[in-house]
């Protein structure tokens, strides 16, 4: 079968499966099997696909037809213009998290951080910790509850040469730090999808394949965010900065969570919700007061 014929057949298969970007997915899968770029595939349109490559491609096509995410099939996702390994143990990195990192870097470069470490909570594949280690040249502690996620993060740290700057810790949020105030910056992409949304509203690629541990934030999607609020004052240095990715409809609730008194004390100041380029609530930013 020629390259062009295989592309046409596969695009039809994915289209019938309800996949919107069928043509793009087919080109990425076939390019992966043949070792060709998108342009290379078009230039090779009349070439016959070797049988071994054709069979390998059909196997990958069958997985995608079952709505397995393309990034898991290929084992990789680009983020911050860098390649990162991904697996079903970690969330697939998304543009929303890139937006959060843009805000972190912009604010931290205008307002110098206190001396201290950086904390990445719910680190998953490690993209946040690695980008911050590369961009800020600071030591980062990256925390996750999943051993499998930390294994992926470790692979990515080695790949990008930050293994000595990023310390990976298996823990339930701040439980490993024994109330030691050593962090000047905390950044997190926590589970913030409501349990109901996971059941009713998410695409099959997300609901059926991405890790529930990294998605499910409880009934309102706020359970983990509240726990982060409760734990940060014990581990953050005064004037430390906090950034948390949130859902597009959670801005008001999250602002209230970080503005209210805890045990008659207000721990956060300058609480604000940063909106993304589409005008949607996307990031909680606050400073530690005491």
C-alpha positions as CSV (number, residue, x, y, z in Angstrom):
1,X,0.0,0.0,0.0
2,X,1.3,3.5,-0.9
3,X,1.8,6.1,1.8
4,X,-1.0,8.3,0.4
5,X,-3.5,5.4,0.3
6,X,-2.6,4.4,3.9
7,X,-3.1,8.0,5.1
8,X,-6.5,8.2,3.3
9,X,-7.6,4.9,4.8
10,X,-6.5,5.7,8.4
11,X,-8.0,9.2,8.4
12,X,-11.4,7.7,7.5
13,X,-11.0,5.1,10.3
14,X,-10.3,7.8,13.0
15,X,-13.0,10.1,11.6
16,X,-15.6,7.4,12.0
17,X,-14.4,6.9,15.6
18,X,-15.3,10.5,16.3
19,X,-11.7,11.9,16.5
20,X,-11.7,15.5,15.4
21,X,-8.1,15.8,14.4
22,X,-7.9,12.6,12.5
23,X,-5.7,13.8,9.7
24,X,-3.1,15.3,12.1
25,X,-3.1,12.1,14.3
26,X,-2.6,9.9,11.3
27,X,0.4,11.9,10.1
28,X,2.0,11.8,13.5
29,X,1.5,8.0,13.9
30,X,2.6,7.1,10.4
31,X,5.6,9.5,10.6
32,X,6.6,7.8,13.9
33,X,6.5,4.4,12.2
34,X,8.4,5.5,9.1
35,X,10.8,8.0,10.7
36,X,9.5,10.8,8.6
37,X,8.3,14.3,9.2
38,X,4.9,15.6,7.9
39,X,6.6,17.1,4.9
40,X,8.5,13.9,4.4
41,X,5.3,11.9,4.2
42,X,3.9,14.1,1.6
43,X,7.1,13.8,-0.5
44,X,6.9,10.1,-0.1
45,X,3.2,9.9,-1.0
46,X,3.7,7.4,-3.9
47,X,6.2,5.2,-2.1
48,X,5.1,1.7,-0.9
49,X,5.0,1.4,2.9
50,X,7.2,-1.6,4.0
51,X,5.1,-4.4,5.5
52,X,6.7,-4.2,8.9
53,X,6.0,-0.5,9.2
54,X,2.4,-1.0,7.9
55,X,1.6,-3.6,10.5
56,X,3.2,-1.4,13.3
57,X,1.1,1.5,12.1
58,X,-2.1,-0.4,12.1
59,X,-1.5,-1.5,15.7
60,X,-1.0,2.1,16.7
61,X,-4.1,3.1,14.7
62,X,-6.2,0.6,16.5
63,X,-5.1,2.0,19.8
64,X,-6.0,5.5,18.7
65,X,-9.4,4.3,17.4
66,X,-10.1,3.2,20.9
67,X,-9.5,6.8,22.0
68,X,-6.2,6.2,23.7
69,X,-4.4,9.6,23.8
70,X,-1.9,10.1,21.0
71,X,0.8,11.2,23.5
72,X,0.5,7.9,25.4
73,X,0.7,5.9,22.1
74,X,3.9,7.8,21.1
75,X,5.2,8.0,24.6
76,X,6.1,11.7,24.3
77,X,4.6,15.2,24.4
78,X,6.1,18.5,23.6
79,X,5.9,21.1,26.3
80,X,7.8,24.4,26.6
81,X,9.3,23.5,23.2
82,X,11.0,20.5,24.8
83,X,10.2,16.8,24.5
84,X,8.9,15.0,27.6
85,X,8.2,11.4,28.2
86,X,4.7,10.6,29.2
87,X,2.8,7.4,30.2
88,X,-0.7,6.5,31.6
89,X,0.8,7.2,35.0
90,X,0.9,11.0,34.4
91,X,-1.3,13.7,33.0
92,X,-0.4,14.8,29.5
93,X,1.1,18.3,29.7
94,X,-1.3,21.0,28.4
95,X,-1.1,24.6,27.2
96,X,-2.8,25.8,30.4
97,X,0.2,24.7,32.4
98,X,2.5,26.5,30.0
99,X,0.4,29.7,30.7
100,X,0.9,29.2,34.4
101,X,4.6,28.9,34.0
102,X,4.7,32.1,31.9
103,X,3.0,33.9,34.8
104,X,5.3,32.4,37.4
105,X,8.5,33.4,35.5
106,X,7.2,36.9,34.6
107,X,6.3,37.7,38.2
108,X,9.4,36.1,39.8
109,X,11.7,38.0,37.4
110,X,10.1,41.3,38.4
111,X,9.9,40.5,42.1
112,X,13.0,38.7,43.4
113,X,12.2,35.6,45.5
114,X,13.5,35.1,49.0
115,X,16.4,32.7,49.3
116,X,14.9,29.2,49.4
117,X,13.9,26.2,47.4
118,X,11.1,25.8,44.9
119,X,8.3,23.4,45.6
120,X,6.3,21.6,42.8
121,X,3.3,19.8,44.3
122,X,1.6,17.0,42.3
123,X,4.5,17.0,39.9
124,X,3.4,14.2,37.6
125,X,5.8,14.0,34.6
126,X,7.9,16.7,36.1
127,X,7.4,19.4,33.5
128,X,6.9,22.2,36.0
129,X,9.9,21.3,38.1
130,X,12.1,20.9,35.1
131,X,11.1,24.1,33.4
132,X,11.6,26.1,36.6
133,X,15.0,24.5,37.3
134,X,16.1,25.4,33.7
135,X,14.7,28.9,33.7
136,X,15.5,30.0,37.2
137,X,18.6,28.0,38.0
138,X,17.2,27.2,41.4
139,X,16.8,23.9,43.3
140,X,13.4,22.3,43.0
141,X,11.6,19.7,45.2
142,X,9.0,17.9,43.2
143,X,6.4,15.9,45.1
144,X,3.9,13.3,44.0
145,X,2.0,10.5,45.6
146,X,2.6,8.0,42.7
147,X,5.8,6.0,42.4
148,X,5.0,5.5,38.7
149,X,4.6,9.2,38.1
150,X,7.9,9.9,39.9
151,X,9.6,7.3,37.7
152,X,8.5,9.3,34.6
153,X,9.6,12.5,36.2
154,X,13.0,11.0,36.9
155,X,13.4,10.0,33.3
156,X,12.6,13.5,32.2
157,X,14.9,15.1,34.7
158,X,17.8,13.0,33.4
159,X,16.8,13.7,29.8
160,X,17.0,17.5,30.4
161,X,20.1,17.5,32.6
162,X,18.5,18.7,35.8
163,X,18.8,15.5,37.9
164,X,21.0,17.2,40.4
165,X,18.8,20.3,40.7
166,X,15.4,18.5,41.0
167,X,14.8,16.4,44.1
168,X,11.9,13.9,43.7
169,X,9.9,13.1,46.8
170,X,7.1,10.6,47.2
171,X,4.6,12.1,49.7
172,X,1.1,13.3,50.2
173,X,1.5,17.0,49.5
174,X,3.6,18.6,52.3
175,X,3.6,15.6,54.7
176,X,7.3,15.0,54.1
177,X,8.6,18.3,55.3
178,X,7.8,18.4,59.1
179,X,6.8,22.0,59.2
180,X,10.2,23.3,58.0
181,X,9.8,26.7,56.3
182,X,12.3,26.3,53.4
183,X,10.4,27.1,50.3
184,X,10.2,30.5,48.6
185,X,8.1,29.5,45.6
186,X,5.3,26.9,45.4
187,X,3.8,25.9,42.1
188,X,1.2,23.2,41.5
189,X,-1.1,21.7,38.9
190,X,-3.3,19.7,41.4
191,X,-6.3,17.6,40.7
192,X,-9.0,20.1,40.2
193,X,-11.7,18.4,38.1
194,X,-14.9,17.7,39.9
195,X,-15.9,14.0,40.3
196,X,-19.1,14.7,38.4
197,X,-17.3,16.3,35.4
198,X,-15.0,13.3,35.1
199,X,-18.1,11.0,34.9
200,X,-20.2,13.2,32.6
201,X,-18.2,15.8,30.6
202,X,-14.7,14.8,29.9
203,X,-13.6,13.3,26.5
204,X,-12.9,9.6,26.6
205,X,-9.2,10.3,26.1
206,X,-9.1,12.0,29.5
207,X,-11.8,10.2,31.5
208,X,-10.9,6.7,30.4
209,X,-7.1,6.9,30.1
210,X,-5.5,9.7,32.2
211,X,-4.8,8.9,35.9
212,X,-7.8,9.6,38.1
213,X,-5.5,10.4,41.0
214,X,-4.2,13.4,39.0
215,X,-7.6,14.5,37.9
216,X,-10.2,14.1,40.6
217,X,-10.5,17.0,43.0
218,X,-13.6,15.8,44.8
219,X,-17.2,16.9,44.6
220,X,-16.4,20.5,43.6
221,X,-12.9,19.9,42.4
222,X,-11.5,21.9,45.4
223,X,-10.5,19.2,47.9
224,X,-6.8,19.1,47.1
225,X,-6.6,22.9,46.6
226,X,-8.0,23.4,50.1
227,X,-5.4,20.9,51.5
228,X,-2.6,22.8,49.8
229,X,-3.9,26.1,51.3
230,X,-3.9,24.5,54.8
231,X,-0.4,23.1,54.4
232,X,1.6,25.8,52.7
233,X,2.0,28.2,55.6
234,X,4.0,25.6,57.6
235,X,6.6,25.1,54.8
236,X,6.8,28.5,53.0
237,X,9.1,31.3,53.9
238,X,7.5,34.8,54.5
239,X,7.0,36.7,51.3
240,X,7.1,33.4,49.3
241,X,5.0,33.2,46.2
242,X,2.3,30.6,45.4
243,X,0.8,29.7,42.0
244,X,-1.8,27.0,41.5
245,X,-3.5,26.0,38.2
246,X,-7.3,26.0,38.6
247,X,-10.4,25.3,36.6
248,X,-12.0,27.9,34.4
249,X,-15.0,28.3,36.7
250,X,-13.2,28.1,40.0
251,X,-11.7,31.5,40.3
252,X,-14.2,33.0,42.8
253,X,-14.2,29.9,45.0
254,X,-10.4,29.6,45.0
255,X,-10.0,33.3,45.8
256,X,-12.3,32.9,48.8
257,X,-10.4,29.8,50.0
258,X,-7.1,31.7,50.0
259,X,-8.6,34.9,51.5
260,X,-10.4,33.4,54.5
261,X,-9.0,33.1,58.0
262,X,-7.6,29.8,59.2
263,X,-7.5,29.4,62.9
264,X,-8.2,33.1,63.2
265,X,-5.1,33.9,61.1
266,X,-4.8,35.2,57.5
267,X,-1.8,33.5,55.9
268,X,-2.0,34.9,52.4
269,X,-1.9,38.4,50.9
270,X,-2.3,39.9,47.4
271,X,-4.6,37.0,46.4
272,X,-5.5,37.2,42.7
273,X,-6.9,35.1,39.9
274,X,-4.9,35.3,36.7
275,X,-6.9,34.8,33.5
276,X,-5.6,33.0,30.4
277,X,-5.4,34.4,26.9
278,X,-9.1,33.4,26.3
279,X,-10.2,35.4,29.4
280,X,-10.8,32.3,31.5
281,X,-9.8,31.9,35.2
282,X,-6.7,29.8,35.2
283,X,-4.2,30.5,37.9
284,X,-4.3,31.4,41.6
285,X,-1.4,33.7,42.7
286,X,-0.8,34.8,46.3
287,X,2.0,35.6,48.6
288,X,2.7,34.2,52.1
289,X,2.1,36.9,54.7
290,X,3.6,35.3,57.8
